[in-house]
Amino acid sequence: MATATASSYSVITIGEAAEEAAERGFGLGGPPNPDDGRRGRVYLRRDLDINSFGVNAFYQAQSGTVVVGEHDELGPGSSGHEELYVVVEGGATFTVDGEDVDAPRGTAIFVANPATKRAARATEDGTIVLAVGGRPGEAFKRGPGESMSGFYGRYRDGDYAGSLEILRAALGEHPGNALILYNIACMESRLGHADEAWEPLTESLAAWPRFKELAANDEDLEPLRADPRFNALVA
């Protein structure tokens, strides 16, 4: 829960906000995966209007399930930043470059190399992990993933026009970003704008060829499959 103030500070109760986030679901939604438990993300930077560094909190209600998904910081949704993880509630096992690290409450783990794969599973119910990131020597700029904030909720609700509006604004912050372009193509397709989907899809797959495998079976792009250009793009 965030509390606005008229003074020089504002407050979020992370535990309450985490429970609310878990109720909203994580990412694009869809059929629940038993391996996901009840996971949520608290957008601390956005909700507290922090402009000097990136910070979020990740929550997992169920022990044994993912609290920080496996990722690196090199992909089109990433910022290429260093990351500090702090377990503020519960406990977790981090896997960093294939090595397991026990992380009870109070543990801080710093991952400097953006190419390093990292992930974490909760070892206690109600685990909360704080994640702080930034690029050395650079002023803070929110990354492509955060610039799309709000897109996932509208997508789950079937508001494809609203989703597209968010994505176009995000593209203004990150021109040429493959993740944003890919999702723009998906929304244009969902809205029946097949002609408008080709350009962003082509740009996206050229910039990040790994999306070709995703595109080949993506239901959002179903209206494009009958066009010979589609097979050529995903080949």
C-alpha positions in Angstrom: 0.0 0.0 0.0 1.4 3.4 -1.0 0.8 6.5 1.2 1.1 9.9 -0.4 2.4 12.7 1.8 2.6 16.4 1.7 6.1 16.3 3.2 9.4 15.1 1.8 8.8 11.4 1.8 6.3 8.7 0.8 5.7 5.2 2.1 4.8 1.8 0.7 4.0 -1.2 3.0 5.7 -3.8 0.9 4.0 -6.8 2.5 0.5 -5.5 1.8 1.4 -4.3 -1.7 3.0 -7.7 -2.4 -0.2 -9.6 -1.5 -2.2 -7.3 -3.8 0.3 -7.8 -6.6 0.0 -11.6 -6.3 -3.8 -11.3 -6.6 -3.3 -9.4 -9.9 -1.0 -12.1 -11.3 2.4 -11.9 -12.9 3.2 -11.1 -16.5 0.7 -11.8 -19.2 -1.4 -14.1 -17.2 -3.1 -17.1 -18.8 -3.7 -20.6 -17.3 -1.9 -20.8 -13.9 1.3 -22.8 -13.8 1.5 -24.8 -10.6 5.3 -24.1 -10.5 4.6 -20.4 -10.2 2.9 -20.4 -6.8 1.4 -17.0 -6.0 3.9 -14.5 -7.3 3.8 -10.7 -7.6 5.9 -7.7 -8.3 5.7 -4.4 -6.4 6.8 -1.4 -8.6 8.6 0.6 -5.9 10.4 2.9 -8.3 7.2 3.8 -10.2 4.9 4.0 -7.3 7.3 6.1 -5.1 8.3 8.2 -8.1 12.1 7.4 -7.7 14.1 8.9 -10.5 17.7 8.2 -9.5 17.8 4.4 -9.5 15.7 1.3 -10.4 14.1 -0.7 -7.6 11.3 -3.3 -7.3 10.2 -6.0 -4.9 9.4 -9.6 -5.9 7.0 -11.7 -3.8 6.3 -15.4 -3.5 3.6 -16.7 -1.2 4.5 -20.3 -1.6 7.8 -22.0 -0.5 9.6 -24.0 -3.2 8.4 -21.8 -6.1 10.0 -19.1 -8.2 10.4 -15.6 -6.7 12.9 -14.2 -9.2 12.6 -15.7 -12.7 15.7 -16.9 -14.5 17.1 -14.1 -16.6 20.1 -12.0 -17.6 20.2 -8.3 -18.3 21.1 -8.4 -22.0 17.8 -9.1 -23.7 15.5 -6.5 -25.4 13.4 -6.1 -22.2 16.5 -5.4 -20.1 18.7 -2.4 -19.3 22.1 -4.0 -19.1 22.5 -3.0 -15.5 24.1 -4.3 -12.3 21.7 -5.7 -9.8 21.6 -6.0 -6.0 19.1 -8.5 -4.5 18.2 -8.3 -0.8 16.0 -10.8 0.9 13.9 -8.7 3.2 11.4 -11.4 4.3 11.4 -15.2 4.2 14.3 -16.9 2.5 15.4 -18.0 -0.9 17.9 -20.1 -2.8 19.5 -18.1 -5.6 21.1 -19.8 -8.6 23.8 -17.6 -10.1 25.8 -18.9 -13.1 24.7 -22.4 -12.2 25.8 -22.1 -8.5 23.2 -22.3 -5.7 23.5 -19.7 -3.0 21.5 -20.0 0.2 19.9 -16.6 1.0 18.0 -16.4 4.3 16.4 -13.2 5.4 19.0 -10.3 5.5 21.1 -11.8 2.7 22.4 -9.4 -0.1 23.6 -10.8 -3.4 25.2 -8.5 -6.0 25.4 -9.5 -9.7 27.6 -7.1 -11.6 27.8 -8.8 -15.0 24.6 -8.2 -17.0 25.4 -11.5 -18.9 25.1 -13.6 -15.8 22.1 -15.8 -15.5 20.3 -15.6 -12.2 17.1 -16.9 -10.6 15.7 -17.5 -7.1 13.2 -19.9 -5.4 11.5 -19.1 -2.2 12.5 -21.4 0.7 9.8 -20.0 3.0 6.2 -18.8 2.5 5.8 -15.1 2.0 9.3 -14.4 0.7 10.1 -10.9 -0.5 13.2 -10.0 -2.5 14.2 -6.4 -3.1 16.0 -5.8 -6.4 18.0 -2.6 -7.0 19.6 -1.8 -10.4 21.7 0.7 -12.3 24.3 1.2 -14.9 27.8 2.3 -13.7 28.5 5.9 -14.5 25.1 6.6 -16.1 22.1 8.6 -15.1 19.1 6.4 -14.4 16.7 5.7 -17.3 13.8 3.3 -16.9 14.3 0.2 -19.0 12.1 -1.1 -21.8 10.3 -3.6 -19.6 9.3 -0.9 -17.1 8.3 1.5 -19.9 5.7 -1.1 -20.9 4.1 -1.1 -17.4 0.4 -1.3 -17.6 0.5 -3.2 -20.9 0.2 -6.6 -19.3 -2.9 -5.8 -17.3 -4.7 -4.3 -20.3 -3.7 -7.3 -22.4 -5.2 -9.7 -19.8 -8.4 -7.6 -19.9 -8.6 -7.8 -23.7 -8.0 -4.1 -24.0 -5.8 -4.3 -27.1 -6.3 -0.7 -28.1 -5.2 0.5 -24.7 -2.3 -1.9 -24.8 -1.2 -0.5 -28.1 -1.3 3.0 -26.8 1.1 2.1 -23.9 3.4 0.3 -26.3 3.6 3.2 -28.7 4.5 5.5 -25.8 7.2 3.0 -24.7 8.6 2.9 -28.2 9.1 6.6 -28.0 11.4 6.1 -25.0 13.2 3.1 -26.6 13.2 3.4 -30.4 13.8 0.2 -32.2 13.4 -2.0 -29.2 12.6 -5.5 -30.3 10.4 -6.5 -27.3 8.2 -3.4 -27.7 8.0 -3.7 -31.5 7.1 -7.4 -31.2 4.2 -6.6 -28.9 3.0 -3.7 -31.1 2.8 -6.2 -34.0 0.8 -8.6 -31.8 -1.7 -5.8 -30.8 -2.1 -4.6 -34.4 -2.8 -8.2 -35.3 -5.3 -8.7 -32.5 -7.1 -5.5 -33.6 -7.4 -6.7 -37.2 -4.8 -4.3 -38.5 -2.7 -6.9 -40.4 -1.1 -4.4 -42.7 0.1 -2.3 -39.7 1.6 -5.4 -38.0 4.2 -6.3 -40.7 6.6 -3.5 -40.2 7.1 -3.7 -36.4 7.2 -7.5 -36.6 9.9 -7.4 -39.3 11.9 -4.9 -37.3 11.6 -6.9 -34.1 12.7 -10.2 -35.6 15.6 -8.6 -37.4 16.8 -7.0 -34.1 16.2 -10.1 -31.9 16.0 -13.3 -34.0 15.2 -15.4 -30.9 11.7 -14.1 -31.2 11.2 -16.1 -34.4 10.5 -19.2 -32.4 8.0 -17.4 -30.3 6.3 -15.8 -33.3 5.9 -19.1 -35.1 3.3 -20.3 -32.6 2.0 -17.0 -31.1 -1.8 -16.9 -31.1 -1.7 -13.1 -31.3 -0.2 -13.4 -34.8 -2.7 -16.0 -36.1 -4.3 -13.6 -38.6 -0.9 -13.2 -40.3 -0.2 -16.9 -40.9 -2.0 -17.3 -44.2 0.3 -14.7 -45.7 3.5 -16.2 -47.4 5.5 -13.4 -45.8 5.0 -14.9 -42.4 6.8 -18.2 -43.0 9.6 -16.2 -44.6 9.9 -14.0 -41.5 10.0 -16.8 -38.9 12.3 -19.2 -41.0 
